[in-house]
Amino acid sequence: MLKSPIELPKLMRGETTVEQTGHGNAYIVVCFLDETLYPVKVHCYMGKTSSCDRANSEAVSIITSILLQNRADPSEILAHLIGIECCPVAGGAKSVPDAIGRVLKKYLQPFIDKQ
C-alpha cells in the first residue's frame, strides 16, 4: 500500500553509476531527498541503443521513482527489479531493470536494515 507522496524540492543531489547491460551501458542517476541519502528519483539513460530500449528504461525509471516517492517498501522494490533477466552480460547486469535494482540496493539497504 502506498502512502502520501513525498514533496520533491526543486534542487536535489544525485549520483550517476554506469552499469554494463546486454543492451549497452546504462547510466543510472539516483537523486536524494536530503542528507539522509534516501533515493526519491531514478533516471536511466542508455548509451547507444534502440529507441525501444530507451523507452523501456525510462518507463522502469518513472515507475520506480513513483514507488520511492510514495514510500513503498524498499525491499519490495528491489525484490521485483533484481534478477529480471534479458541478455545478461558476464560481470554485468542481467537486464536494465536488474541494473537499476543493483544500483538502488546500495542506497536502500541502510533503510531496509533499519526496518
Residue frames as a rotation matrix with the C-alpha (Angstrom) as fourth column:
MET 1
0.582 0.813 0.000 0.00
0.813 -0.582 0.000 0.00
0.000 0.000 -1.000 0.00
LEU 2
-0.304 -0.691 0.656 1.32
0.672 -0.643 -0.366 3.43
0.675 0.330 0.660 -0.93
LYS 3
-0.051 0.194 -0.980 1.50
0.859 -0.492 -0.142 6.35
-0.509 -0.849 -0.141 1.48
SER 4
0.899 0.359 -0.250 1.12
0.209 -0.855 -0.475 10.03
-0.385 0.375 -0.843 0.69
PRO 5
0.579 -0.703 0.413 3.79
0.673 0.126 -0.729 11.15
0.460 0.700 0.547 -1.78
ILE 6
0.030 -0.707 -0.706 6.96
0.791 -0.415 0.449 12.91
-0.611 -0.572 0.547 -0.70
GLU 7
0.961 0.238 -0.141 7.12
0.126 -0.829 -0.544 16.51
-0.246 0.506 -0.827 -1.89
LEU 8
0.292 -0.898 0.330 10.22
0.956 0.285 -0.070 16.93
-0.031 0.336 0.941 -4.03
PRO 9
0.244 -0.297 -0.923 12.41
0.201 -0.916 0.348 20.01
-0.949 -0.270 -0.164 -3.71
LYS 10
0.940 0.106 -0.324 13.37
-0.258 -0.396 -0.881 21.98
-0.222 0.912 -0.345 -6.81
LEU 11
0.211 -0.939 -0.270 17.04
-0.806 -0.011 -0.591 21.06
0.552 0.343 -0.760 -6.36
MET 12
0.922 0.052 0.383 18.25
-0.271 0.793 0.546 17.57
-0.275 -0.607 0.745 -5.48
ARG 13
-0.116 -0.992 -0.046 21.68
-0.920 0.090 0.382 15.99
-0.375 0.086 -0.923 -5.27
GLY 14
0.903 0.427 0.045 22.31
-0.375 0.835 -0.402 12.90
-0.209 0.347 0.915 -7.33
GLU 15
-0.193 -0.951 0.241 24.94
-0.574 0.309 0.759 10.35
-0.796 0.008 -0.605 -8.26
THR 16
0.587 0.311 -0.748 25.49
-0.807 0.303 -0.507 8.55
0.069 0.901 0.429 -11.56
THR 17
-0.108 -0.563 0.820 26.54
-0.390 0.782 0.486 4.91
-0.915 -0.267 -0.304 -11.81
VAL 18
-0.013 0.039 -0.999 27.40
-0.989 0.146 0.018 3.15
0.146 0.989 0.037 -15.08
GLU 19
0.004 0.095 0.995 26.25
-0.372 0.924 -0.087 -0.48
-0.928 -0.370 0.039 -15.36
GLN 20
-0.800 -0.274 -0.534 27.00
-0.597 0.279 0.752 -2.79
-0.057 0.920 -0.387 -18.27
THR 21
0.111 0.852 0.512 23.93
-0.391 0.511 -0.766 -4.50
-0.914 -0.115 0.389 -19.75
GLY 22
-0.311 -0.160 0.937 23.32
0.621 0.712 0.328 -6.65
-0.719 0.684 -0.121 -22.80
HIS 23
0.576 0.580 0.576 21.84
0.817 -0.412 -0.402 -3.56
0.004 0.702 -0.712 -24.46
GLY 24
0.060 -0.643 0.763 24.81
0.341 -0.706 -0.621 -1.27
0.938 0.297 0.177 -23.83
ASN 25
-0.840 -0.442 -0.315 25.81
0.454 -0.253 -0.854 0.89
0.298 -0.860 0.413 -20.91
ALA 26
0.392 0.919 0.024 23.07
0.660 -0.300 0.689 2.07
0.641 -0.255 -0.724 -18.56
TYR 27
-0.759 -0.541 0.363 23.80
0.184 -0.713 -0.677 5.42
0.624 -0.447 0.641 -16.90
ILE 28
0.180 0.851 -0.493 21.71
0.742 0.212 0.636 5.32
0.645 -0.480 -0.594 -13.74
VAL 29
-0.656 -0.294 0.695 21.21
-0.112 -0.873 -0.475 8.60
0.746 -0.390 0.540 -11.89
VAL 30
0.034 0.623 -0.782 19.85
0.883 0.348 0.316 8.37
0.469 -0.701 -0.538 -8.35
CYS 31
-0.360 -0.060 0.931 18.64
-0.138 -0.983 -0.117 11.62
0.923 -0.171 0.346 -6.75
PHE 32
-0.557 0.022 -0.830 18.26
0.759 0.419 -0.498 12.05
0.337 -0.908 -0.250 -2.99
LEU 33
0.523 0.846 0.107 15.73
0.660 -0.481 0.577 13.90
0.540 -0.231 -0.810 -0.90
ASP 34
0.828 -0.267 0.494 18.21
-0.479 -0.794 0.374 15.28
0.292 -0.546 -0.785 1.62
GLU 35
-0.110 -0.976 0.186 21.28
-0.938 0.040 -0.345 14.39
0.330 -0.213 -0.920 3.64
THR 36
0.236 0.237 0.942 19.68
-0.632 0.774 -0.037 11.08
-0.738 -0.587 0.333 4.68
LEU 37
-0.721 -0.537 -0.437 20.51
-0.650 0.307 0.695 9.85
-0.239 0.786 -0.570 1.15
TYR 38
-0.200 0.735 0.648 17.04
0.216 0.678 -0.703 8.34
-0.956 0.000 -0.294 0.74
PRO 39
-0.970 -0.201 0.134 16.59
0.163 -0.134 0.977 7.94
-0.179 0.970 0.163 -3.04
VAL 40
-0.144 0.968 -0.204 13.44
0.085 -0.193 -0.977 9.54
-0.986 -0.158 -0.055 -4.44
LYS 41
0.717 0.333 -0.612 14.15
-0.540 -0.291 -0.790 9.80
-0.441 0.897 -0.029 -8.16
VAL 42
-0.107 -0.719 0.687 15.80
0.220 0.656 0.722 7.44
-0.970 0.228 0.088 -10.63
HIS 43
0.643 0.186 -0.743 16.76
-0.669 -0.337 -0.663 8.20
-0.374 0.923 -0.093 -14.21
CYS 44
0.097 -0.617 0.781 18.26
0.277 0.771 0.574 5.61
-0.956 0.160 0.246 -16.53
TYR 45
0.544 -0.048 -0.838 19.92
-0.731 -0.517 -0.445 6.79
-0.412 0.855 -0.316 -19.70
MET 46
0.665 -0.286 0.690 21.05
0.403 0.915 -0.009 4.21
-0.629 0.284 0.724 -22.19
GLY 47
-0.357 -0.852 -0.383 24.17
-0.136 -0.358 0.924 4.54
-0.924 0.381 0.012 -24.31
LYS 48
-0.610 0.098 -0.786 23.99
-0.792 -0.098 0.603 3.59
-0.018 0.990 0.137 -27.97
THR 49
-0.810 0.435 0.394 20.79
0.291 0.881 -0.374 1.56
-0.510 -0.188 -0.840 -28.09
SER 50
-0.629 0.638 0.443 17.39
0.570 -0.008 0.821 1.42
0.528 0.770 -0.359 -29.79
SER 51
-0.589 0.501 0.634 14.51
-0.550 -0.823 0.139 3.74
0.592 -0.267 0.761 -29.05
CYS 52
0.453 0.755 -0.475 12.60
-0.151 0.589 0.794 0.74
0.879 -0.288 0.381 -27.64
ASP 53
-0.021 -0.553 -0.833 15.34
0.832 0.452 -0.321 0.07
0.554 -0.700 0.451 -25.08
ARG 54
-0.902 -0.303 0.308 15.40
0.133 -0.873 -0.468 3.76
0.411 -0.382 0.828 -24.13
ALA 55
-0.160 0.935 0.316 11.61
-0.605 -0.345 0.718 3.81
0.780 -0.076 0.621 -23.76
ASN 56
0.505 0.336 -0.795 11.63
0.279 0.808 0.519 0.70
0.817 -0.484 0.314 -21.57
SER 57
-0.408 -0.719 -0.563 14.42
0.814 -0.007 -0.580 2.02
0.413 -0.695 0.588 -19.33
GLU 58
-0.818 0.183 0.546 12.57
-0.259 -0.964 -0.064 5.33
0.514 -0.194 0.836 -18.99
ALA 59
0.208 0.974 -0.088 9.34
-0.406 0.168 0.898 3.53
0.890 -0.151 0.431 -18.05
VAL 60
0.304 -0.176 -0.936 11.06
0.704 0.704 0.097 1.43
0.642 -0.688 0.338 -15.37
SER 61
-0.759 -0.650 -0.022 12.76
0.526 -0.593 -0.610 4.59
0.384 -0.475 0.792 -14.02
ILE 62
-0.530 0.631 0.566 9.48
-0.501 -0.772 0.391 6.52
0.684 -0.076 0.725 -13.81
ILE 63
0.495 0.769 -0.404 7.57
-0.127 0.524 0.842 3.72
0.860 -0.365 0.357 -12.10
THR 64
0.008 -0.588 -0.808 10.43
0.852 0.427 -0.302 3.11
0.523 -0.686 0.505 -9.65
SER 65
-0.873 -0.333 0.356 10.58
0.162 -0.887 -0.433 6.84
0.460 -0.320 0.828 -8.85
ILE 66
-0.071 0.931 0.358 6.82
-0.560 -0.334 0.758 6.94
0.825 -0.147 0.545 -8.19
LEU 67
0.552 0.242 -0.798 7.16
0.376 0.782 0.497 3.97
0.744 -0.574 0.341 -5.81
LEU 68
-0.424 -0.794 -0.436 10.07
0.812 -0.119 -0.572 5.65
0.402 -0.596 0.695 -3.97
GLN 69
-0.818 0.117 0.564 8.23
-0.172 -0.984 -0.046 8.97
0.549 -0.134 0.825 -3.71
ASN 70
0.213 0.964 0.156 5.16
-0.626 0.012 0.780 7.20
0.750 -0.264 0.606 -2.31
ARG 71
-0.262 -0.492 0.831 7.28
-0.965 0.136 -0.223 5.39
-0.003 -0.860 -0.510 0.28
ALA 72
0.750 0.414 -0.516 6.67
-0.462 0.886 0.039 1.87
0.473 0.209 0.856 -0.98
ASP 73
0.804 -0.446 0.394 8.56
-0.124 0.523 0.843 -0.82
-0.582 -0.727 0.365 0.89
PRO 74
0.280 -0.767 -0.577 12.16
-0.940 -0.342 -0.001 -0.58
-0.196 0.543 -0.816 -0.44
SER 75
-0.581 -0.500 0.643 12.75
-0.400 0.863 0.310 -4.33
-0.709 -0.077 -0.701 -0.06
GLU 76
0.282 0.769 0.574 9.71
0.348 0.475 -0.808 -4.98
-0.894 0.428 -0.134 -2.26
ILE 77
0.779 -0.065 -0.624 11.00
-0.526 -0.609 -0.593 -2.60
-0.341 0.790 -0.509 -4.94
LEU 78
-0.218 -0.966 -0.140 14.37
-0.939 0.169 0.299 -4.38
-0.265 0.197 -0.944 -5.01
ALA 79
-0.391 0.105 0.914 12.79
-0.096 0.983 -0.155 -7.83
-0.915 -0.148 -0.374 -4.97
HIS 80
0.623 0.727 0.289 10.88
0.259 0.157 -0.953 -7.01
-0.738 0.669 -0.090 -8.15
LEU 81
0.779 -0.366 -0.508 13.79
-0.618 -0.581 -0.530 -5.41
-0.101 0.727 -0.679 -10.03
ILE 82
-0.220 -0.965 0.143 16.82
-0.930 0.252 0.267 -7.51
-0.294 -0.075 -0.953 -9.11
GLY 83
-0.492 -0.087 0.866 17.02
-0.067 0.996 0.062 -10.73
-0.868 -0.028 -0.496 -11.06
ILE 84
0.719 0.684 -0.123 15.00
-0.143 -0.028 -0.989 -9.75
-0.680 0.729 0.078 -14.14
GLU 85
-0.254 -0.899 0.357 16.96
0.132 0.334 0.933 -11.30
-0.958 0.285 0.034 -16.99
CYS 86
0.920 0.355 0.166 17.35
0.206 -0.080 -0.975 -10.28
-0.332 0.932 -0.147 -20.63
CYS 87
0.674 -0.709 0.207 20.66
0.205 -0.090 -0.975 -10.58
0.710 0.699 0.085 -22.46
PRO 88
0.931 -0.331 -0.154 22.87
0.104 -0.165 0.981 -10.89
-0.350 -0.929 -0.119 -19.34
VAL 89
0.566 -0.824 0.035 26.47
-0.392 -0.306 -0.868 -9.70
0.725 0.478 -0.496 -19.50
ALA 90
0.399 -0.520 -0.755 29.27
0.747 0.662 -0.062 -11.60
0.532 -0.540 0.653 -17.77
GLY 91
-0.558 -0.641 -0.527 30.25
0.830 -0.416 -0.373 -9.48
0.020 -0.645 0.764 -14.79
GLY 92
-0.927 0.284 0.246 27.42
-0.233 -0.948 0.215 -7.03
0.295 0.142 0.945 -15.53
ALA 93
-0.451 0.849 0.276 23.71
-0.665 -0.114 -0.738 -6.70
-0.595 -0.517 0.616 -15.04
LYS 94
-0.626 0.326 0.709 21.20
0.457 0.889 -0.005 -9.31
-0.632 0.321 -0.705 -16.20
SER 95
0.041 0.672 0.739 18.99
0.942 -0.272 0.195 -6.54
0.332 0.689 -0.645 -17.68
VAL 96
-0.482 -0.144 0.865 18.31
0.055 -0.989 -0.134 -2.81
0.875 -0.017 0.484 -17.38
PRO 97
0.583 0.712 0.390 15.76
-0.381 -0.185 0.906 -3.34
0.717 -0.677 0.163 -14.54
ASP 98
0.708 -0.423 -0.565 18.32
0.667 0.665 0.338 -5.57
0.233 -0.616 0.753 -12.80
ALA 99
-0.351 -0.883 0.312 20.94
0.720 -0.467 -0.513 -2.82
0.599 0.045 0.800 -13.18
ILE 100
-0.091 0.410 0.907 18.57
-0.342 -0.869 0.359 -0.24
0.935 -0.278 0.219 -11.69
GLY 101
0.876 0.467 -0.118 17.82
-0.092 0.402 0.911 -2.59
0.473 -0.787 0.395 -8.77
ARG 102
0.361 -0.831 -0.424 21.51
0.875 0.458 -0.154 -3.32
0.322 -0.315 0.893 -8.18
VAL 103
-0.532 -0.545 0.648 22.35
0.337 -0.838 -0.429 0.39
0.777 -0.010 0.630 -8.07
LEU 104
0.181 0.698 0.693 19.37
-0.481 -0.551 0.681 1.24
0.858 -0.457 0.236 -5.85
LYS 105
0.681 0.103 -0.725 20.26
0.422 0.754 0.504 -1.55
0.598 -0.649 0.470 -3.43
LYS 106
-0.339 -0.894 -0.292 23.39
0.802 -0.111 -0.587 0.24
0.493 -0.433 0.755 -2.24
TYR 107
-0.756 0.115 0.645 21.28
-0.257 -0.958 -0.129 3.30
0.602 -0.263 0.754 -1.34
LEU 108
0.217 0.964 0.155 18.20
-0.630 0.017 0.776 1.48
0.746 -0.266 0.611 0.01
GLN 109
0.026 -0.239 -0.971 19.97
0.366 0.906 -0.214 -1.24
0.930 -0.350 0.111 2.05
PRO 110
-0.923 -0.384 -0.010 20.59
0.145 -0.326 -0.934 1.03
0.356 -0.864 0.356 5.09
PHE 111
-0.469 0.830 0.302 16.85
-0.871 -0.492 0.000 1.85
0.148 -0.263 0.953 5.22
ILE 112
0.332 0.533 -0.778 15.91
-0.388 0.829 0.402 -1.82
0.860 0.168 0.482 4.84
ASP 113
-0.421 -0.604 -0.677 18.30
0.394 0.550 -0.736 -2.73
0.817 -0.576 0.006 7.67
LYS 114
-0.931 0.077 0.356 16.51
-0.323 -0.625 -0.711 -0.23
0.167 -0.777 0.607 9.97
GLN 115
-0.081 0.986 -0.142 13.10
-0.721 0.041 0.692 -1.86
0.688 0.159 0.708 9.40
